[in-house]
Amino acid sequence: MRTRQTKTLNFDIHGRVTISVDAEAPAAHQLKTMLACFATDADRPAQIVVDDRPEPMPDAGLLEHELAYTEASVRFNADRVQVVRDADQWRIHGAGELLTSVVPVLDAAMVERGAAMIHAATMAYKGHAVALPAAGGTGKTSTAAKLMRREGWSFMGDDWAFLAEDATLLGYAKPMFIKPHHRAIYPHLFEGVRKPLVPSRLSHSVGRLTTVVHPYVIRYPRLADFSRKWSPEHRMVDASAAFPGRAVTTSAPLAAAVYVERYEGARTRIVEKTNDWMVDRMIGNFHIEMAGFSQRVVTGLAATSVVPWREHFAAKGLVLDKALDGRPCHLLQVPSAYSADEASDDIVRHLEELLPSILDDQA
């Protein structure tokens, strides 16, 4: 392991994984923003190190022109990213923005320490946590806003979180992405002089274009920063701005997991599910909702046996299985024809009907 001489940005992920980022690296600005809620002044040995200085890979194997690899490292040639697994430490090197590399590595590092990353809106209700795993565009951000208007609720995150094997939900209050259709739900975020956003009817088209160009833009940090700052698709907003004067809950015991999905039916319905079903959905939903390059990192690490498929997913499944043991799991299906406003109304209504009896049973 190399000795670092430059100033670093340090992050502590719930006391389980520490991340050190070279402050001069191209990735520093984005990671400082996206990991801000975990920032710390403590300078401790890091389980994940991020910089732009790749390591030698003598006698590396080659997978066509896409990958070079050794027993402990993989280089993604076209993306100029190298991931190294060295005992208890991961090192990520690259000349571009590296959030899409950090996310799957952070998930693997957390799993090694008894917690799994999930893609979900997470809220606390009267001291207990509720996980709402769902695909993007289902209504998570709108639902969070409406729950925060009700007594007893607090915000934990609207996109990512960690679920520990002792059934503690660990929040991740990263910046929220506010889109044109959120205007009626977060009106205070659209007041005054703001970056213009496209009309709601065009947001899906712009979103698809953003998805197409994203893998290329992130290779060039200045261009990526400009694109993120001025993109008419969304605004990035901290939880403190979205919910002024309200505290963020960082961890709470899990009360229930409710998977929310859109479907082609005419009316919202809720169905009780098994823990095994929820484990599978949480793993699949997190993987498919990652950015394309994040998925490629997982695939590349698996294809080269640096992190075999069965090792990673079996370990993550075991963590989630322990976390959900004895906790009620449900599937909440909302008609795809509903707007975000209509969908979030129904989601809130069903949660308010469901949770009191669950908390009474757990009391």
Salt bridges, closest charged atoms under 4 A:
ASP12 OD2 - ARG44 NH2 2.60
ASP22 OD2 - ARG4 NH2 3.71
ASP22 OD2 - ARG53 NH1 2.87
ASP51 OD2 - ARG2 NH2 3.46
ASP51 OD2 - ARG4 NH1 2.92
ASP51 OD2 - ARG53 NH2 3.66
ASP51 OD1 - HIS93 ND1 2.47
GLU55 OE2 - ARG2 NH2 3.94
GLU55 OE2 - ARG91 NE 2.52
GLU55 OE2 - HIS93 NE2 2.78
GLU66 OE2 - ARG296 NH2 3.91
ASP79 OD1 - ARG219 NE 3.50
ASP79 OD2 - ARG296 NH2 2.81
ASP86 OD2 - ARG91 NH1 3.10
GLU97 OE2 - ARG228 NH2 3.01
ASP107 OD2 - HIS312 NE2 3.61
ASP107 OD2 - LYS316 NZ 2.99
GLU112 OE2 - ARG85 NH2 2.95
GLU112 OE1 - ARG113 NH1 3.26
ASP159 OD1 - HIS119 NE2 2.78
ASP159 OD2 - LYS174 NZ 3.30
GLU165 OE1 - LYS322 NZ 3.83
ASP225 OD1 - HIS29 ND1 3.43
ASP225 OD1 - ARG228 NH2 3.46
GLU233 OE2 - LYS179 NZ 3.83
GLU233 OE1 - HIS234 ND1 3.67
GLU261 OE1 - ARG281 NH1 3.18
GLU311 OE2 - ARG85 NH1 3.10
ASP341 OD1 - LYS146 NZ 2.24
ASP345 OD1 - LYS146 NZ 2.75
ASP346 OD1 - ARG349 NH2 3.36
GLU352 OE2 - ARG150 NE 2.80
GLU353 OE2 - ARG349 NH1 3.66
